[in-house]
Amino acid sequence: MIWIILVIVVIAVLYAIMTYNKLVAGKNNTLAAESQIDVTLKQRNDLIPNLVSTVKGYAKHEQETLTQVTQLRQKAVELQDSDDLAAKDQVNAQLTQATQQLVAVAEAYPDLKANTQFSQLMENLTDLENKISYARQVYNSSAARFNTEIEQFPANLLVGLFKFTPFALLITPEAEKAVPKVEF
């Protein structure tokens, strides 16, 4: 009889260890995905001053857009080391919109579009925007997987004991969901 109880206790302890390790791995994968977003956003933030200065030379009349991009970039840089993912996400969504406005301004200047430095910067910016989108997707997938794991029985019995908390998913702002207006 004692052997049966001992076997049950050993199985329970092994299950707890395996579940804990699985949850730690899920948490760390989600944190790594969040970090990748930060790395890509930093690359974009480093690129923006070059883009703004290139556009400045051509689009002197578009000072408001340039100022907005510069201010939002500064906010994004200030939030880089913050753990407030929602605030970082909100500022970066605004920066994405402002950057799109900057691109629209640039479209109005044919000489600027022909500038090789501007073309290279725009190509880099497009690449970084795609990487940001992918990094957000990876983060959301990882966070959703982790959140599911901590809610499922019997792992949810151990969650409180080890203080695992769910991760917030990144939500696309309403402004980015709107269908772009295309005019010919």
C-alpha positions in Angstrom: 0.0 0.0 0.0 2.8 2.4 0.8 4.4 1.7 -2.5 1.2 2.8 -4.3 1.1 6.1 -2.4 4.8 6.6 -3.0 4.4 6.0 -6.8 1.4 8.4 -6.9 3.5 11.1 -5.1 6.5 10.6 -7.4 4.2 10.8 -10.5 2.6 14.0 -9.1 6.0 15.6 -8.4 7.3 14.6 -11.8 4.2 16.1 -13.4 4.6 19.3 -11.5 8.2 19.6 -12.5 7.4 18.9 -16.2 4.5 21.3 -16.2 6.6 24.0 -14.5 9.4 23.6 -17.0 6.9 23.8 -19.9 5.4 27.0 -18.5 8.8 28.5 -18.0 9.8 27.7 -21.6 6.5 29.2 -22.8 7.0 32.4 -20.7 10.6 32.7 -22.0 9.6 32.2 -25.6 7.0 34.9 -25.3 9.5 37.3 -23.6 12.0 36.6 -26.4 9.3 37.4 -29.0 8.5 40.6 -27.2 12.2 41.5 -27.2 12.4 40.9 -31.0 9.7 43.4 -31.4 11.8 45.9 -29.4 14.9 45.2 -31.5 13.0 45.8 -34.7 11.4 48.9 -33.4 14.8 50.2 -32.4 16.1 49.6 -35.9 13.1 51.6 -37.3 13.6 54.3 -34.8 17.3 54.6 -35.8 16.3 54.8 -39.5 13.7 57.5 -39.1 16.0 60.5 -38.5 17.8 59.7 -41.8 14.5 59.5 -43.6 13.3 62.7 -42.1 16.5 64.6 -42.9 16.4 63.3 -46.5 12.8 64.5 -46.9 13.5 67.8 -45.2 15.7 68.9 -48.0 12.9 68.4 -50.6 9.7 69.0 -48.6 10.3 72.2 -46.8 6.6 73.0 -46.8 5.7 69.8 -44.9 7.2 70.8 -41.5 4.2 69.7 -39.5 4.5 66.1 -40.7 8.2 66.0 -40.2 7.8 67.4 -36.6 5.1 64.9 -35.8 7.3 62.0 -37.0 10.3 63.3 -35.0 8.2 63.8 -31.8 6.6 60.3 -32.0 10.0 58.7 -32.7 11.3 60.5 -29.5 8.4 59.1 -27.5 9.1 55.6 -28.9 12.8 55.8 -28.0 11.8 57.0 -24.4 9.5 54.0 -24.0 12.1 51.5 -25.4 13.2 50.3 -21.9 9.7 50.4 -20.5 7.9 47.2 -19.6 4.5 48.8 -20.6 3.9 46.9 -23.8 0.5 48.6 -24.4 2.0 52.1 -24.2 4.9 51.0 -26.5 2.4 49.5 -28.9 0.2 52.6 -29.0 3.1 55.0 -29.6 4.5 52.7 -32.3 1.1 52.5 -34.0 1.0 56.3 -34.1 4.5 56.4 -35.4 3.6 53.9 -38.2 0.7 56.2 -39.2 3.0 59.3 -39.1 5.6 57.5 -41.2 3.0 56.6 -43.7 2.0 60.3 -43.9 5.7 61.0 -44.4 5.8 58.6 -47.3 2.7 60.2 -48.8 4.4 63.6 -48.6 7.4 62.1 -50.3 5.2 60.8 -53.1 4.4 64.4 -54.0 8.0 65.2 -54.8 9.2 63.4 -57.9 12.8 64.5 -57.4 12.8 63.0 -53.9 11.4 59.7 -55.2 14.2 59.6 -57.7 16.9 60.2 -55.0 18.8 56.9 -54.5 19.4 57.6 -50.8 15.7 58.1 -50.2 14.8 55.0 -52.2 17.2 52.9 -50.1 15.8 54.4 -46.9 12.3 53.6 -48.0 13.2 50.1 -48.9 14.8 49.6 -45.5 11.7 51.1 -43.8 9.4 48.8 -45.7 11.5 45.8 -44.8 11.5 46.9 -41.1 7.7 47.4 -41.1 7.4 43.9 -42.5 9.7 42.6 -39.8 7.7 44.5 -37.1 4.5 42.9 -38.4 6.0 39.4 -38.3 7.5 39.9 -34.8 4.1 41.1 -33.5 2.6 37.9 -35.1 5.2 35.7 -33.4 4.6 37.4 -30.1 0.8 37.0 -30.3 1.2 33.4 -31.2 3.6 32.7 -28.4 1.5 34.7 -25.9 -1.7 32.9 -27.0 -0.1 29.5 -26.7 1.3 30.4 -23.2 -2.1 31.8 -22.0 -3.8 28.7 -23.2 -1.3 26.5 -21.3 -1.8 28.3 -18.0 -5.6 28.1 -18.3 -5.8 24.4 -19.1 -6.5 21.8 -16.5 -4.5 20.5 -14.6 -1.7 23.0 -15.3 -4.0 25.8 -14.0 -3.7 24.2 -10.5 0.0 25.0 -10.5 -0.2 28.5 -12.1 -1.1 30.3 -8.8 1.5 28.4 -6.9 4.3 29.5 -9.3 2.7 32.9 -10.0 2.5 32.7 -13.8 0.4 35.4 -15.3 -1.1 35.7 -18.8 0.5 38.0 -21.4 -1.6 40.7 -23.1 -2.1 40.2 -26.8 -1.1 43.1 -29.2 -4.2 44.5 -30.8 -4.3 46.3 -34.1 -5.5 49.9 -33.6 -8.8 50.8 -35.3 -7.0 53.4 -37.5 -4.9 50.7 -39.0 -7.9 48.5 -39.7 -9.4 51.1 -42.0 -9.4 50.4 -45.7 -6.9 52.8 -47.3 -8.4 55.3 -49.7 -7.0 55.0 -53.2 -7.6 57.7 -55.7 -6.5 57.8 -59.3 
